[in-house]
Amino acid sequence: MIGGMRTQPNEQRCGSMIEQHELDIPPCCPVTKNPQQGSVIKIKYRPRKTILEVQELEKYIHEYVGGRLDVRSMEGMVQNIAQDCAKTLGVKVKVTAKLFLIPKQRMKLQCIAWP
């Protein structure tokens, strides 16, 4: 378990699978309340022996509300999530975040991480 993430066995009932999780990102910054409602993060990977456990993943994302450890930026959050997922799963992971920000901005971040 890395960074509070948990896995479960991949049943491997087919030759190959691509898994993608899409989660809402809560307002993380206590000052600006960014990112705003509608912001999402997508975590995509080709699993081997394990897959991310859905409920623990939701809890993990919410740990970034108010900052998590030394992470205080949305860029740092996306990079950290990608790296934690890659280390946990032992596979390459692509994370994409679409963020709605005050004042009237949109930001798209994409990060690829390896174990």
TIVEXSE-50116 format. One record per residue: residue in three letters; x, y, z of N, C-alpha, C in turn. Coordinates in steps of 0.02 Angstrom, whole numbers, plus 50000, padded with zeros to 5 digits. Atoms other than C-alpha are relative to their C-alpha. Layout:
# residues N
alaXYZXYZXYZ ...
//
This chain:
# residues 115
met500434994150000500005000050000500455006250000 ile499614993950006500745016749946499535005950004 gly500394993949995500035033449999499264998950016 gly500705001249982498425025550064499614996449945 met500345003650054498015016649900500004992550015 arg500045007349993497434998649904499834997049932 thr500155003550063497274985849766499574993950015 gln500345006549996496264970449731500244996049940 pro499755004150055496674955649619499655001649933 asn500274999650067496434957449432499804992949981 glu500245006750015495374942549381500284997249935 gln499675001950063496234942049211499594994849961 arg500445004550038494764934049120500045001349925 cys499914998750071495304941448953500755001149987 gly499304999450018496924943648858500335006450021 ser499724993549983497154962048892499445004750020 met500504995349976496234975848981500325006850013 ile499794993349981496394994549000499485002450050 glu500454997649948495665001649159500065007650005 gln500004992849992495155019749180499515001950055 his500424997449947494485028049337499905007449986 glu500144992850007493645045049325499655002250064 leu500254997749936493365054249487499925007650001 asp500074992849988492705071349535500555002150048 ile499504997349954494025082049618499655005250044 pro500324995149956493395091249772500415006550002 pro499604993949989493905109349807500554998550051 cys499445001849957495635106949882500305006050037 cys499704994049970496235124749917499525003350048 pro500454996949952495495131850077499895007549988 val500064992950012495775149650015499595001449937 thr500344998650064495225149649831499414995549986 lys500515005350012494095134249841500094996849932 asn499845003450063494945128149681500214992950014 pro500374999450062494695117149588499245000150012 gln500724999149993492855120849559499624993649980 gln500445005650017491385108849537500064998649925 gly499925002050070491525099149374500714997949983 ser499315002150011493395096249391500054992450009 val499945007349997493875078149358500724997849989 ile499355003150011495385066949361499884993149972 lys500045006650031495625051649251500664996450011 ile499415004249988496815037749297499944994049954 lys500045005250051497195025649155500624995750002 tyr499445004749998498275010049155499804993249972 arg500105006950023498464992449087500214995550058 pro499835003849939498364981449243500354993449984 arg499705006750002499394966149274499644995750051 lys500295004449950499044956649434499485003450045 thr500464996549955498104970249529499685006049965 ile500354993950022496874984549501499895004350062 leu500124995549944496534999749608499324998650032 glu500625001049963495214997449742499615006649999 val500384994050017493835009949700499865004450061 gln500194995849942493255015649873500615003150033 glu499394997149970495025018049939500285005449955 leu499774994950046495455027849782499635006650012 glu500414994149984494025039949819500255003450064 lys499734997249937494675042249998500685003349989 tyr499344997450014496435044849934499965006949966 ile500084993550034495895058949816499785005450049 his500244995049951494985067649959500535001950052 glu499454998149954496605067550062500365006349977 tyr499684994050026497175082049951499635006450019 val500364994149978495865093750023500415003450056 gly499594996449951496875107050116500744998649993 gly499305001850009498515099650052500144993250030 arg499825006749977499295082550075500764999750005 leu499285000049987501015080950153500305006549974 asp499684993850024502115093350057499695002549934 val500314998150063500945094649905499505005650012 arg500434994249991500115111749892499745002849934 ser500224997550065499815113949705499614994649964 met500385004950039498635105749582500474996049955 glu499515003650041500115101449470500354994650042 gly499695004949955500975093049617499544994450019 met500495005049983499375083949662499954994849943 val500085004550057499185076549486500634995749992 gln499375003850006501025071549479500054994850056 asn499965004649943500935063649652499514994249992 ile500505005350011499335053949611500264995149947 ala499735004450053500135047249451500554995550027 gln499435003949975501715041849540499784994950052 asp500255004749950500785033849687499644994149966 cys500365005450036499675024049566500504995449965 ala499505004150035501175018249463500384995550048 lys499635003949950502125012549618499554994550029 thr500465004849970500595003949691499864994249953 leu500185005150048500154994649531500594996549967 gly499425002750034501904991849463499965000449924 val500084999050073501384998049290500015007549985 lys500044993150023501445014049187499295002550008 val500664997049988500005025649230499985006949967 lys500114993350029499315040649136499435003250038 val500504996349962498365053549237499875006649964 thr500214993850032497385067749158499505003450047 ala500464996149959496525081449258499735005849959 lys500324994250030495285093949189499725004150057 leu500154995949941495135108149313499655006549980 phe500344993550006493935122749323500235004250059 leu499704995849949494715137149418499695006950002 ile500174993049992494265154049486500675003749995 pro500514996450038494495166449404499944997649928 lys500195001850069493685159749245500564996949958 gln499485003550036495055147849193499854992649998 arg500015007250005495175130049136500734997849993 met499325002650004496745119749157499954992549986 lys499965007250013497145102649085500714997950014 leu499355002649982498585093049161500034992749980 gln499915007050019499285076549098500684997850026 cys499385002449971500595066149184500054992449988 ile499875007150008501365049149146500534998250051 ala499535002149948502235039749284500154992549992 trp499795006950001503195023449294500174997850071 pro499845002449931503475012349446500735000950018 
//
